[in-house]
């Protein structure tokens, strides 16, 4: 079979993402005590969606972690890369850890065999890191159609509990790895099944106090709703299953 040529290969780069390289002494151990994912499980083929939380368990930054030898690459919203680097540097103390911007770019395709399935949901498509290329189209609409939220505009900055961002259902938290910032409240919510609100994608209407961000051009908005009042929100299969079960699944 003929391989696609550059002229016919669809553009794949997510231009709104940046990569931070974390290198130095015991990088995984450094991150293990900070982020929600289990860094011991990272391999080049198994990235992980994770967050850095406040001590109260509210999300400050969300990102995808990638293994690169002894280093870890952080695939993060471009507008938040500098702020995340500064925040992680505060935790570094005297450790021999370096955080710097990397030239690698984030790529995505809704179909095909390149890369690996998105760690949140296979239906999101494949994701990989590589040299810069032409910007992709369709990612935002595709993600929202599956009810998946991400980034500071949708998740907020210290406003939303991590499990309310559907982190449990989308593989964004480990309940077996041990302590990390915000772990106590997150674990308590999990074991008591006390996720009373959810971030959801809904049809665009007049914004209210529960609205996080609106996308009028797509006819959509992101809202922070109580689970008993989800109303006209998009309820994809992965969320419907969690709501029906009403009990957490240990990851």
C-alpha positions as CSV (number, residue, x, y, z in Angstrom):
1,X,0.0,0.0,0.0
2,X,1.3,3.4,-0.9
3,X,2.3,5.6,2.1
4,X,0.7,9.0,2.3
5,X,2.9,11.8,1.0
6,X,3.3,15.1,2.9
7,X,1.0,16.8,0.5
8,X,-1.8,14.3,1.3
9,X,-1.2,13.7,5.0
10,X,-3.7,15.6,7.1
11,X,-2.3,18.2,9.5
12,X,-2.0,16.9,13.0
13,X,-0.3,19.4,15.3
14,X,-2.2,20.8,18.3
15,X,-1.0,24.4,18.1
16,X,-2.5,25.3,21.5
17,X,-0.3,22.8,23.4
18,X,3.3,23.0,24.6
19,X,5.7,20.5,26.1
20,X,7.8,20.9,29.2
21,X,10.7,18.6,29.8
22,X,11.4,17.5,33.3
23,X,14.9,16.0,33.7
24,X,17.4,15.3,36.5
25,X,17.6,13.2,39.6
26,X,14.6,10.9,40.2
27,X,12.2,12.8,38.0
28,X,9.4,10.3,38.6
29,X,9.8,10.3,42.3
30,X,9.7,14.1,42.2
31,X,6.4,14.1,40.3
32,X,4.9,11.1,42.1
33,X,4.4,13.2,45.3
34,X,2.8,16.0,43.4
35,X,0.5,14.9,40.6
36,X,-2.6,12.7,40.5
37,X,-1.3,10.0,38.2
38,X,1.0,7.1,39.1
39,X,4.3,8.1,37.4
40,X,5.7,4.6,38.0
41,X,3.3,3.3,35.3
42,X,4.4,5.7,32.5
43,X,6.0,4.2,29.4
44,X,6.4,5.7,25.9
45,X,3.2,3.9,24.9
46,X,1.2,4.6,28.1
47,X,0.9,8.3,28.8
48,X,-1.3,9.5,31.6
49,X,-3.7,12.4,32.1
50,X,-3.0,14.0,35.4
51,X,-3.4,17.2,37.4
52,X,-1.6,19.3,39.9
53,X,-4.1,20.2,42.6
54,X,-4.5,22.6,45.5
55,X,-4.3,21.1,49.0
56,X,-8.1,21.1,49.0
57,X,-8.2,18.9,45.9
58,X,-9.1,21.5,43.4
59,X,-7.5,21.5,40.0
60,X,-4.8,24.1,39.2
61,X,-3.4,22.6,36.0
62,X,-4.3,19.5,33.9
63,X,-1.8,17.8,31.5
64,X,-0.7,14.6,29.9
65,X,2.5,13.0,31.1
66,X,4.8,11.1,28.7
67,X,7.9,9.0,29.5
68,X,11.0,9.8,27.5
69,X,13.9,7.7,29.0
70,X,14.6,9.0,32.4
71,X,12.8,12.3,31.6
72,X,9.1,13.0,31.7
73,X,7.5,15.3,29.2
74,X,4.5,17.3,30.2
75,X,1.9,18.0,27.4
76,X,0.1,21.1,28.7
77,X,-2.1,24.0,27.5
78,X,0.4,26.5,25.9
79,X,-1.0,29.4,27.8
80,X,-0.3,27.6,31.1
81,X,3.1,26.2,30.4
82,X,5.0,29.0,32.1
83,X,2.8,29.1,35.1
84,X,3.0,25.3,35.6
85,X,6.8,25.4,35.3
86,X,7.0,28.1,38.0
87,X,4.6,26.2,40.3
88,X,6.6,22.9,39.9
89,X,9.9,24.8,40.5
90,X,8.5,25.9,43.9
91,X,8.3,22.2,44.9
92,X,11.8,21.4,43.5
93,X,13.6,22.8,46.6
94,X,17.2,21.5,46.5
95,X,16.5,18.6,44.2
96,X,18.6,18.4,41.0
97,X,15.6,18.8,38.8
98,X,15.4,20.8,35.6
99,X,12.2,22.1,34.0
100,X,12.5,23.6,30.5
101,X,10.5,24.2,27.4
102,X,10.9,21.5,24.8
103,X,10.7,21.9,21.0
104,X,8.7,18.7,20.7
105,X,5.1,19.4,19.6
106,X,1.8,17.6,20.4
107,X,0.0,15.8,17.6
108,X,-3.5,14.3,17.2
109,X,-5.5,12.3,14.7
110,X,-9.1,11.1,15.2
111,X,-8.2,7.9,13.3
112,X,-5.1,6.0,12.1
113,X,-2.3,4.0,13.7
114,X,0.2,6.7,14.5
115,X,0.7,7.5,18.2
116,X,-1.2,5.9,21.0
117,X,-4.8,6.2,22.2
118,X,-5.6,9.2,24.3
119,X,-5.2,8.1,27.9
120,X,-8.5,9.6,28.9
121,X,-10.8,7.9,26.3
122,X,-9.9,5.9,23.2
123,X,-12.7,7.6,21.2
124,X,-10.7,10.8,21.5
125,X,-8.3,9.4,18.9
126,X,-4.5,9.0,18.8
127,X,-1.9,11.4,20.3
128,X,1.8,11.6,19.9
129,X,4.8,13.9,20.2
130,X,7.0,14.9,17.3
131,X,8.5,17.8,15.3
132,X,6.3,20.8,14.4
133,X,3.9,20.5,11.5
134,X,0.8,22.1,10.2
135,X,-2.0,22.8,12.8
136,X,-4.8,20.2,13.0
137,X,-8.4,21.1,12.7
138,X,-11.4,19.5,14.4
139,X,-9.8,18.6,17.7
140,X,-11.9,21.0,19.9
141,X,-15.2,20.0,18.3
142,X,-14.3,16.3,18.5
143,X,-13.4,16.5,22.2
144,X,-16.5,18.4,23.2
145,X,-18.7,16.0,21.2
146,X,-17.5,13.3,23.6
147,X,-18.2,15.4,26.7
148,X,-14.5,15.7,27.7
149,X,-13.4,19.0,29.3
150,X,-9.8,20.3,29.7
151,X,-7.8,23.4,30.3
152,X,-8.1,26.4,32.6
153,X,-11.1,28.0,30.8
154,X,-13.2,24.9,31.3
155,X,-11.8,23.3,34.5
156,X,-11.0,26.6,36.2
157,X,-8.0,27.5,38.3
158,X,-8.5,26.3,41.9
159,X,-12.3,26.4,41.5
160,X,-13.3,22.8,40.7
161,X,-12.6,19.6,42.6
162,X,-10.7,17.1,40.5
163,X,-13.3,14.4,40.7
164,X,-15.9,16.9,39.5
165,X,-13.9,17.2,36.3
166,X,-14.7,13.5,35.7
167,X,-11.1,12.5,36.5
168,X,-12.1,9.2,37.9
169,X,-14.0,8.2,34.8
170,X,-11.3,9.5,32.4
171,X,-8.3,7.8,34.1
172,X,-7.0,11.0,35.6
173,X,-6.3,9.8,39.1
174,X,-4.7,6.8,40.9
175,X,-6.1,5.7,44.3
176,X,-3.3,3.3,44.9
177,X,-0.1,5.3,44.4
178,X,0.1,7.0,47.8
179,X,0.2,10.7,48.8
180,X,0.2,13.7,46.5
181,X,-1.0,17.3,46.8
182,X,-4.7,17.3,47.3
183,X,-4.9,13.5,47.8
184,X,-6.7,13.5,51.1
185,X,-9.9,15.2,50.0
186,X,-9.8,13.5,46.6
187,X,-9.6,10.0,48.2
188,X,-12.3,10.9,50.7
189,X,-14.7,11.9,47.9
190,X,-13.9,8.7,46.0
191,X,-14.5,6.3,48.9
192,X,-17.6,8.1,50.1
193,X,-19.0,8.6,46.5
194,X,-19.5,12.3,47.2
195,X,-19.1,13.7,43.7
196,X,-22.1,16.0,43.9
197,X,-21.3,18.1,40.8
198,X,-20.0,17.5,37.4
199,X,-18.4,19.5,34.6
200,X,-20.6,18.9,31.5
201,X,-20.9,20.0,27.9
202,X,-24.4,21.4,27.3
203,X,-26.2,23.2,24.4
204,X,-25.5,26.9,24.4
205,X,-28.1,29.1,26.2
206,X,-28.0,32.2,28.3
207,X,-25.0,31.9,30.7
208,X,-25.6,31.6,34.4
209,X,-23.6,31.3,37.6
210,X,-22.8,27.7,36.8
211,X,-21.4,28.5,33.3
212,X,-17.7,28.2,32.9
213,X,-17.2,29.0,29.3
214,X,-19.3,29.4,26.2
215,X,-18.7,28.4,22.6
216,X,-21.5,30.2,20.7
217,X,-20.0,29.2,17.3
218,X,-20.3,25.6,18.2
219,X,-23.7,26.0,20.0
220,X,-22.1,24.6,23.2
221,X,-21.1,25.7,26.7
222,X,-19.3,24.1,29.7
223,X,-21.3,24.1,33.0
224,X,-20.7,23.0,36.5
225,X,-23.9,21.3,37.4
226,X,-25.3,19.3,40.3
227,X,-25.7,15.6,39.4
228,X,-29.4,15.7,40.1
229,X,-29.8,18.7,37.8
230,X,-27.8,17.8,34.7
231,X,-30.8,18.7,32.5
232,X,-30.0,19.0,28.8
233,X,-26.3,18.3,29.3
234,X,-24.5,15.8,27.0
235,X,-24.3,12.5,28.8
236,X,-21.8,10.3,26.9
237,X,-21.7,6.6,27.6
238,X,-18.7,6.8,29.9
239,X,-20.5,9.4,32.1
240,X,-23.9,7.6,32.0
241,X,-22.3,4.4,33.3
242,X,-20.7,6.3,36.2
243,X,-23.9,8.0,37.1
244,X,-25.9,4.8,36.9
245,X,-23.4,2.8,39.0
246,X,-23.2,5.6,41.6
247,X,-20.1,3.8,43.1
248,X,-16.5,4.5,42.4
249,X,-14.2,2.1,40.5
250,X,-10.7,1.8,41.9
251,X,-8.0,2.6,39.4
